[in-house]
Every structure is written in structure tokens, then in C-alpha cells.
Amino acid sequence: MVFSFIHPATCGFARGIAWEISKKIDNDWKFGDSDTRTKLKQSCQLTERFSRFNAVFASCKENFTIDFNRFRKILPDLRKKFVGWNRKIHERNQYTATFNSKSWKNLPATQQVQHKFQNCQACQDRFVTVQALFPVQSTRFISRTRSEASSILSVIDASIPQHGSSSGCSKRKAVETARAIYHKINPSFESVCNMPLSAALVNIQELNIEEKKTKNEKRKVRRSLYKKSKQATEAEWAKTDVVRTGTTIRSEKQERGIGKEQIVQEYIKSQGVDVSKYKKRGQADDGGRIRKRMRQSAGGEITVPCPVTNESLKKKLNEKILSGEYNVGELIVPRQVSLLNKYHIYKS
């Protein structure tokens, strides 16, 4: 990174404090007019300026680290800028009144760590109007920042009343002011950064601004949320599905139990009655059983959480038995049954 005091993005406190230290040392150090004393004066003054500059920013040294040789090269340009600023002395006084060692010490520690020597975003956020006063040579920043800062302030002054009201302005007035500021800044921002201001604001996480999504993008987000919810529910079920399922308690022959209607139907058939002449729900002549609609979530794309199949449960139960997690003991004795007409009827 190339350090420079006159770069447009340099921290204002670094400029102001470097100029303050340089000016104070010039007034304090008094040497003779001989060549030797002049050389000694220049070398001693430069060393003293560098040490005092580092002492001021000792609390956040990592953000203002600069070597002595680089400091020696860039300091004369800063002095030349401040000396040539005498034609607009009121602007220089305003700049030095904002950026000085006393103001730096009064800043909270949380704000001090946000400042850094080069590309200081904290100065651009909190002191943009004062930073715009510093004369720069870049054609990209000449009078543009200054005019925009003043125009933004005029928009705020004209839109929001500057009285000490506790309630402040209305929500509608605040939105109109924000819209006016955006239209003032956006053209210049887009010409410099080649992207609209709104697109840049979306990428700032602290603002929590979300770009408006298309219908397709909304559908993808909705599907993703449904999938996560479904997977989380099924994962929770999977922790206890072997214990809860009824398939873990089966008879030895794995026979499927029959209900009362099935018992009666089998008895009637054994007596030679043709039961096919009776209509039953789900037969072909009745149009067939209507297929149940698959249970789906609100959007209709993802099915709701479904319990695992019996095959999966058997496989999981077998794995737990083989691993020793479940111990196989005596079989559960089934309820007593009596044989009547070759059919099993459960006792009450």
C-alpha cells in the first residue's frame, strides 16, 4: 500500500495531527543560521515529528503504521498543501479545528480503531463535509465531493425542521428526505464506481437491506426453506423412530393381522356365497379408488416430512442389534387366541 498525506482517502486525523506537530516543532525549536545547525535542525525536527506522530496514534498503532523513510518523503507535500491553503484560511481553520490531537483523544476507543491511515472509511462516513474541504489534485474528486456534501446538507436543512422536537420529523418526511439524498448522490457515485448506489448498499451487512427478488428467485428461496425444515423434522424423528414404531413388536411368523370385516367376509366365502356381486368401494365398475393427493407444504413444491418406511426401520433395527446397542432377549408372549372355524379371534 502506498502511503500519502494528500491522497483523497487519507485519514483526516493523520493529516491534521501531522500538520499540528510540524507547526509546533517549528515554533519550539530555534537554532542558528549556520549550515551545520540548519542540517542538524532539519534532521532533529524530522525525527521528533515522526516520534510524536507515532505517540499520538499509539492506541491503534496497527492502523497508522508507517516507516520513517516514507514519512520523510510524504511530509513535505502535506506542508506545502497547508501553506498554500492560506488563500482560504477559514476552510483550513475549520479543517484543523476538526482534525487535531485533542479531538482524537476525545474520540471513544471504539471509534478510534475504525480510523486508518489510508482508505479511512470512518472519515468518509462521519466527517465527509470537512474532508471535502481539503484541496486535492485528482480530477475525480475536484469540487465534486464538496458540492455534493453541501447540496446534501441543503436537502436535509430544507426537508427536516431543525428544532429541538423530541418526536422528530414524520416517517413520510424522513423517507422523502432519504429519497432526495439518494437522487443527489447516485449519479456521481455511479459514474465513479460504475455501479448504482443501491447495489452497493445491498452488500453492506450492517444495513440489512435485501435486493428485491424475481419470482423465480423467491421460489428457490422458499424451496430451500421447506427442504431445511423437512430435513430437520425427519432427522429429529430418526432419533426415536425405532423405539416408537409398531413394527418392532411383531409376531414370530410376521403375519398381518385381520380385522372384523375380513373375518366375516372369509366366513361368508367359506359358506359358498358369491361376494363379487356386491359392490365395494374401489372396484373397477365404481371408477376405482381415487388416489390420495400427496401431502405437500404451503408452496406445493416440497412434501411434508414423512416417516421412514418399514424396510428402513428393519435395517436400522438390525444394525442396532448387531452393534450391541439393543440386546435380544426372550420373545414377547402373544395374547391367547382360540381357534373357531379355522379363524383366529382375539379374546376380549
Sequence and secondary structure as in RCSB ss.txt:
>XXXX:A:sequence
MVFSFIHPATCGFARGIAWEISKKIDNDWKFGDSDTRTKLKQSCQLTERFSRFNAVFASCKENFTIDFNRFRKIL
PDLRKKFVGWNRKIHERNQYTATFNSKSWKNLPATQQVQHKFQNCQACQDRFVTVQALFPVQSTRFISRTRSEAS
SILSVIDASIPQHGSSSGCSKRKAVETARAIYHKINPSFESVCNMPLSAALVNIQELNIEEKKTKNEKRKVRRSL
YKKSKQATEAEWAKTDVVRTGTTIRSEKQERGIGKEQIVQEYIKSQGVDVSKYKKRGQADDGGRIRKRMRQSAGG
EITVPCPVTNESLKKKLNEKILSGEYNVGELIVPRQVSLLNKYHIYKS
>XXXX:A:secstr
    SSSTTS HHHHHHHHHHHHHHHHH    SSHHHHHHHHHHHHHHHHHHHHHHTGGGGGGS   HHHHHHHH
HHHHHHHHGGGGGHHHHHHHHHHSSHHHHHHS HHHHTT  SSS HHHHHHSHHHHTTS    TTTTTHHHHHHH
HHHHHHHHHS  S  SS S HHHHHHHHHHHHHHHHHHHHHHHSS HHHHHHT GGGT      HHHHHHHHHHH
HHHHHHHHHHHHHTTHHHH GGGS  TT      HHHHHHHHHHHTT  GGGS  TT GGGT        B TTS
SSB      HHHHHHHHHHHHHHTSS   S      EEEETTEEEE  
